[in-house]
Amino acid sequence: MSHIGVTKRARRKDPVSGMLYDDTLGLGKNVSVLAMGGMILNTAPEAEVIFDAFFAAGGTVVDTAYVYGKGEIDRLLGKWISSRGVREQIVVIAKGAHTPHCRPDAIAPQLEESLNRMQTDHTDLYFLHRDNPSVPASEFVDVLHELVIAGKIRKFGGSNWTIARMDEANAYARAHGKREFELLSNNFSLAEMVAPMWPGCISATNPESMAWLERTQTPIFAWSSQARGFFTDRAGRDKLHDPTLVNCWYSDVNFDRRDRVHELAHRLGVTPAQIALAYLFAQSFPIFPLIGPATLSEFRDSMGALNVGLSVGEAKWLRTGE
């Protein structure tokens, strides 16, 4: 089996580490298809172990946000980057203006604070962490455009933004000669999100969003890309051992998909988590799954997904059973 789809031309595999890189973003540096999320990290030693393993495996994209750990994740990431001297090789994702501070005037001061915490003068990618539909999208574009001009960010996008709001922002940007929203970071996985994990969360795992992603070729940085372990969980449908898992992912559609994941994993001799993650790479648009392994074994399992090439037909079967 092999990777097929529109984006295959942009991906290349490092022969030593096995990491896949995607040149879609045009940043002039290696951009790993896997992005390491830092939200669950708590201490410097813990962060160093995970970030070191990720970097040694060829990983370059790291994710943080103004609100994570009340700024501690920014600091842990910045300390690691500085101590290892790897800023030019690393693609930093920063996020800001989370509810209730999702306002244009909150973006620049929060970004400046995050950059100071991370000991850097710019972030490669920036996402508005939430949307505020009461604010015209044009006002967000104006601020973010100026931050690009100032060299504080290189590319920006919306996290938990609807397709309609993305189109609104970009129609204004094109009409006024300003930088567009070039990125999206919504939930995307084989499992459909039944209920938002947090208020204001939006999933792109629906036909309308997938068609838009394919048509526009907008890169999506997919959070909860493995549905918080739903595909590895073998508990019965009525075992309420994890309220988040139950509320967000338990549905007949998702259980049927999980059964097919385990069937294909058994057939190919890989893990269910690797099948669930490999499903994302069979899509016909640029996709960068965010992973948040708590242990090195979980990280290595995610890395194994890069060796599982699913065809478009297999991905469709996982999704629909057809």
N, C-alpha and C positions, 0 to 999 in steps of 0.2 A: 504494500500500500504506500501511497505517497501523498504529500500535501498538494491539493489542487484548489483552484479558485483564483479570483482576481488578484489577490495580494501575494501570490507565491513568488512573483518576480522580484519583490522587494526584500524577501527574506533570504538570509544566508546563514549557514551553520559554521560555527568555529570548530575546526577539526580536532582541537585539543580538548577544550572544555565541553563541547557538545551543545553550548548555548546557541539559541537562534537569535539573530539580530534582524531588525526591520528598519530599513532606511527611509520609510515613508515620511518621517518628520523632518528630514533634511537638516539635522542639527550639526552635522559635521563630526559626529562622534558615534561610537557604537551604542546603539539603543537596544537593549535586551528586550525580548518579547515578554519576559516575566518581569514584573515590578514588585519590589519588596515593600510591603506595607509595614509601618512601624507602630501602628496604633496600640498593639498589645504589649510592647516592650516596656519594661519598668526600671531596669537598672543599667548602668554602663557596662558591666561584665556581660549581661544578657545581650545587650545590643551589639557588643563587639563580636561575640560568638556568631550571632546570626548574620551580621553584615559582613564579617570576614569570610564566612562560608559562602555567602551569596557572591561576593566579589571574586573569590577564588574559583567559583564555578562559572565565571564569565558574566555575572549579573552586573548591570550598570544603573538600572532605574530604581530610585528609592523614593518613597512616598511619605510625606508628613503633612501636618495641618496646624494652623494657629491654635486650635482648641484641643489638640491631642495632649493629654496629660497636663493641661494648663501650661503648655509651652515646653514641657520636659522632653517630649519627643524631638522637637526642633533642636534642643540643646544636645541630646544624646547623638543625634545624627551629625550635627555640626562638629562635635568633639571627635567622632569617629573619622569623618572626612579629613579634618585637620591633622589628626594624629597619623593617619595613613598617607597623607599627601596625595589624595586621589581626586581632587575637585575637578580637574579637567577631564577625567574619564567618567565621572558620575553625572547622570541625568537626574537632577533634583526636581521632584514634584512638590509644590507648596500649595496650600489651600487656605482660603480666608473668607471673611464676611459671612460666617455662619449665622443662622437665626439665633438670637433676635437682632444681630448686628448686620443683617444683610442689606446694607445701604452703600451707595457709591462712595460716600465720604468716609466709610470705615475701611475701605480697601487699602489705600496707600499706607496709613499708619500701622495697620496690622501687618502688612507685608514688610514694612521697614523693621518692625519688631522681630518678625520671624527671621529675616535676613541677619539681623544682629545676633540672634540666638544661634543661628547656624554658622556664623563667622564667614559669611560670603556676601558679595555685593549684588548678586542676582540669582534668580531661580530660572531653570531652563523651561519648566512648564508651570503654569499657574491655573488653578481652578477656583471659581467662585464655589464655595462649599455647598451653598443652597441658592435658591432663587427667591426673589420677592416680587411676585406678579403685580403688586401695587406700584412698582417702579418701572417706568418705561425702559425696555431693554437698551434703548439708545444711550441712556445715562450711564449704564454699566460699560458700554462700548467706549464712550468718551474717556472714562477714567483709565480703563485697561489699555487703550491705544496710547495714551500719554506715558504710561509705565513702560510700554515697549520702546517708545521713542527715547525714554530716559535710560534705557538699558537695564532696567530692574527685572524685567521678564522677557523671555524670548517668544513664547507662544502661550495663548490662553484659551480657556474653554469653560464650560459649565458642568458642575457636578450636581446631579439631581435636577437637571433642567429638562423641560419637555421639548419635543421636536418643534412645536409651534413657537416656543420662545427662542429657540436657537435660530429658526428662520427669521423671526422678527429682528433679532439682533443683527443678523448678517445682511438682511435687506437694507437696514439703516447704514451699516458699515460700507456696503458697496455703493450706496447712493451718495455717501459723503467722503469717499476716499480714505476710509479708516480701516484699521486691522480688524479682521473678522474673528469670530469664535471658531477656532480650528480644531477643537478637541471636545470630546464628551466623556464624562465619567459617571455613568449610571450603573445600576446593577445589571449584570448580564451573566447568565449561566444556563445550563441545560434545564434546570428547575425554574419554574415560573414562581415569582414571589407572590404569595397569596395575600400577604399583608405587609405593609412597610416595616422594616426592622426598627427604624427610628422615624419620628415625625418629619415629613418633607422628603422622604426617600422615594426615588422613582426608578423603575425598572425599564430596561430597553428590550426585555425578552418578550416582545410581542410583534406580530406581523408588520404593523405600521412602522415601528422604529427600525426593525431589521431592513425593511425595504428602503427607508430613508438612509440608513448607514451604507447600504450597498450602492444606492444611487449617488450619494455625495462622497463616498469613500472617506468619511470623517473617522479618524482614529478614535476608538473607544477604549478607555481605561476602565476595565470591568471590575467593580468591587463585588465581594462575595461571589467570586467566580466559580467556586465549588460548593455554593449554597451552604456554607458554614458546616460542612461535613455531612450533609444530608445523604450523599451517595455512599458514604462508607458506613453509615449507621444502619444496623440490621435489626433494630428494635421493631416490634410490631406496630401497627398503625395506631393502636390505642395506648401505647406506653408513653405517658406524658413526663418523661424524665428530663426533657429540656424544653422549657416553655417557648424559648425563641425559635427553636427548630419546629416545634409544633405549630405555632402561630403563623410563622412566615412561609413554611415550605410544605406542610402536610396537606396533600390533596390527592385525589385519585389519579389525576394526570401525572403528578410527580412520582407517585409510587409506581405507576406503570413504567415510567422512564427509568426509575431506579432499578427495577427488575431487568430491563433491557441492558442497562449499564453493567450489571453483574453478569449477565449472560455473555456479553461481548468481552468483558474482562477475563472471564474464565476461558473463553475460546482463544484469546490472544496471549494468555499467560501474563497479564499485567494486572495492576490493582484497579479497583473501581474509581478511586480518586484520579488516577491517571487517565482513564477513559473520559471522565467528566471534564477534566481540564483540556484534554486533546480535542474534545468537541468544539471548543472555542476556536481552535486553530484551523478548523475545517470551514469556517465562515468565509464569505467572499468580500470581506472588508477588513481593514487593519484593526487588529485587536490586541490589547496588552492586558492580560489578566493580572490583577493585583492579588498577591498571595500573602498570607499572614501566618506562616508556620510558627508554632510555639516551641518546636523541638527541631533538632537537626535531622532526625529521621523523617519528620513530616516534610521538611524542605527537600530532602533527597527524593522522596516520593513524588513531589511536584516536579522536580527536574526530570524524572523518568517519563513524564508526559511528552517531553520534547521528542522522544523516540517512537511515539505512537502516532503514526500518520493515518488519520481517518479520511476516507473519501467523502465527498458530498453526499453520496448515496447512504453511506453508513451513518453520517450525521443526521440525515433525514429520518432514517429508521429509528435512531435513538429518540428523536423528537416526536415522531408520529406513529411509529410501529409499522409503517408502510415500506 
